Amino acid sequence: MGRYSVIGKRFPRIDAPVKATGEAEYTADMVLPKMLFGKILRSPYPHARILNIDTTKAKRLPGVRAVITGKDTPGIPYSSCDYPPECPANKFPLALDKVRFIGDEVAAVAAIDEDSAEEALDLIKVDYEELPAVFDIEEAMKPDAPQIHDHAEGNINFGCVRSFGDVDKDFEKSDYIREDKFTLSSVAHCALEPHSCVASLDSSGKLTLWSATQSVHRVQLGLAKTLNMREGDIRVIKPYVGGGFGGKHEMMDLEPICALLSQKLGTPVKIVLTREEVFIATRLRHRGIFELKTGVKKDGTIMARYGRSVFDGGAYNSVGMVINIISNVHMNLAYRSSSVKYDTCRVFTNNPVSGAMRGFGSPQTYYAVESHMDMIAEDLGMDPTEFRIKNSLQPNSVTLNKLIINSCGLTECIEKAKEKSNWSNKRGKMPRGRGVGMGCGGFESGTGDRESDSDPYSASFIRANDDGAVNLLVGAADIGQGSDTTLCQIVAEELGVRLEDVKIVSADTEITPIDQGTFSSRITVIAGNAARDAATKIKRKLFETVAEKLEAPIDDLEAKDRRIYVKGSPDKGVSFAEAVILCQKSGGGKPVVSDGYYDIGKLCYFDVESGASNEAPNYSFFAHAAEVEVDEETGLVKVHSIVPSHDLGRAINPMAAEGQLEGSVQMGLGYALSEEIIWDKGKILNPSFLDYEVPTALDMPEIKPILIETDDPEGPFGAKECGEGAASPVAPAITNAIYDAIGVRIKEIPVTPEKIVKALEKKGAK
Amino acid sequence: MLRLPRFQYFGPTSLDEALSLLQAHDGNIKILAGGTDLLPSMKQKLFTPQYILDLKKVAGLNEIKNGSDEEVKIGSLSTLTEIEESSVVKEKFPALAEAAGLVAATQIKNMGTIGGNIALDTRCWFFNQPHFWRKSIETCLKRGGEVCHAVKSGKRCYAFFAADTVPALVALNAQVIIKNKEGQRRCLLKEIYTHDGKTPNTIKTGEVITEVLLPLPKEGSGSSYRKLRLRGAIDFPLVGAAAQVVFEGDICTEAKIVLGAVGSGPIEVTEAEELLKAVPITEEVIEEAGDIAQKAAQPVANTKMTPGYRRKMAGVFAKRTLREAINRAKSK
């Protein structure tokens, strides 16, 4: 019998039965009376001026109810990030005068069925004047490059240099300096559920939007802004969501478009994107380049680290500077150094838009950093794990950029991953073609600060009922990762009831309290603390009542096994339900409710000038060990096993945590070896699950997860993130293992078989 | 998801009825077998036929049986799973069982048919794209236009031949029976391919492939199929390579090496076949045959991985499949 009754137990998801049976209703399943179907006309040009749009023929098509263009919108731009002020919002739901990528939204149709709507798109005549376009980040930064946005000179969306300590001095003090350049590809989220929404705007002016989103709150804010409406007149509800991975964390253009169509017609409208549209017109992970320079002492002590990254932002802001700010955090997590300097920018091109994707900034940073670390270790003649351990962050420390590290199990992660992967007997010791490699890192549990973010909060409401059931209301969005179950476990533990006693309603802006939503791996810690806060408060109320009845000191009481009783004397007490009834009675019918919140701003801050910040209440750490086999003739790589070792503070639900690690391996595997958006002048050549090579079940390695519990003081029951971070170390673990197997280093992901064959040929030719 | 364009559906129960309908609606009708390729293509509006003729209800088209002492008959509506799992096919024609087994994934193999795979359209990533995507490029040769986006100065369509089973069937000297309202023809399978990406085979719209005939393997024969793809499932081949060899003692008396996916039709590497019959088979000879196969491959930049890599892999996979076929021939 452990310390906890519900925490740390392997509960199946509370939504598992309805999902397994197919009862769970997703947005695309929804049908409302008189509902119409919307479709979006997109630009076939990467960069063009819109001269004229003629919708006459489309409007005449039988079944068509409305055709709208930019002129039917309030003409207010929106971007998920419009900060700092020199990077203003720049995306209109429907283009006003210019299109900036193939897929940019130009017009929309509502019709009685999808076929009619699709047919109508072909009847809209748009006259374009083609403009010169630019697709390459280096080209886009040249002085004579086509200018994509008037406000962004040189097509720079955002750029900054962050410097902590004196790298120049420390490079001078170093015994050895190594420089490497890495190239990063674009990849896509591949959530199985495409983006979809249903909008219903009634004659009172009230808009209800059901949407497959990671953040109802952000969608509400975005809609209010771009539709020039009051937030209170907009209700956003999240039905079951089939995965997001960052791709649904902003308001997407289909949402205001759907609302505008419904507004025009006074009837509900549904839009479901096709898979091809999801690839082309939603978001991708930023591609770009990452240069690193590191100075070390002979004994392996890191003295100075310099990084330079340039990210392809595509045609619009999306999350804008956040990629730069967050990758700076990742430059500072994991390893100590005497100084660190990071030069980073995001560049506009006429490609589809880059945005957030699982690990946001960290897959790119850690692929580069972890490859570079291995190369330095080899140059120094050190085992790569020893080199990492020597420099790894330690608990109770502050990084150069002021991240406050309380718990840190990085060293333990590395040691455990080594042990379980049989590293010492395998590294450099297996037959040619077979190798092991490691990738490490750390990740923030949430993000936000009061300076750049207006509301980095999570909050919760709880109502206790006289049958002992408890209602939990949270704004946090379960998008398939299982946060509803996690939050219920936290409340059940605190109140001493069973998991099935807690009934959750999540992510409905009209019912649930404020929550920024699901991104930056924030839910377990931020929303978890908010839920626990409300539970603590309602428990206090119940204890007060019970203490009075039992004539016992309140501090002697305990809530466990659906009872509230005097510690050590379970017989001296009442059932949880009786406690609620007593409390209700003593209040003359006053409902037994509480509210809770967690303000990340009390711990976290961000200094825009220096870039110093404490990004999150706590940070996870991880080390993954991979074992691979390379067919040198074809370049095909078989990943035999991955050992993901993750310091998650405390496993609220070990089964769910392991599921996150397994999913991370799947995503990291694709990033390492096969997934890649293939480009041809702003066109995506592989916008389908047939041609975009997301790993299948048959490609999966054996996964041997290790959960390391460091009991963080800021996390609920000691917990830290376990959702996003783990996706990042997989790729470098695999590519480092490939190097161990065949002795060639490919500094460009994905490491396709072709690149391996070429690199081997080049090596052979030397 | 992309929408299927409107069409009228026919589900005839006899071949005669099917052939009559095909004749009546000549030019405006497409045959539906498994539908695994036709329906996605229709959703992309690559074809918008007015009529669809479903062959699945026609009796007797999905049998695998010994035809005579000399051949095995495979009905054209036999699914790829049925072929992969057929004991006759596995025993006598391992190359075909392997090729069928390596198509796409289980669900697709359960639906897809051998007839459909034989008549599979060629592919190109400037062609196999949804309607709205194709608006961003000029109409290509395969769609009736005048340009090729994969081969900029190309005067013909270079779309690649993506069927897995066909290289195996050609290596196994398969014949097909093709019927129309007037009658039937029987020919070597390889003869129906044009090697032009636009119209990859000579099957006309009134015609139906009804049977595949495989001559029983001779004593001392072995066959094999190998496929290059990036994932363990789903992918079309980047290279397909089939081989069949017949040995009399240590002498190779017959040899076939056929490549898929590196040209607009199945490429028979005849020069390598001649080489194998001319000299005792050593590892050097196999290497040389691989080099010849590499030269015979003609991939262009219309799918994943560069043509250079795919050409090289055509050589590697030709060697690998040849080695396996020889092993099988000799282990009998």
Interface residues (C-beta under 8 A of the other chain):
Chain A: R42 P44 Y45 I102 E114 D115 E118 L121 P194 V272 T274 R275 E276 I280 E633 T634 L636 L673 S674 I678 K683 L685 N686 P687 F689 L690 D691 E693 P695 T696 A697 L698 D699 T752 P753 E754 V757 K758
Chain B: M1 L2 R3 P5 R6 A105 W125 F126 Q129 P130 F132 W133 K135 S136 I137 L228 L230 R231 G232 A233 I234 D235 F236 T303 K304 M305 T306 Y309 K312 M313 V316
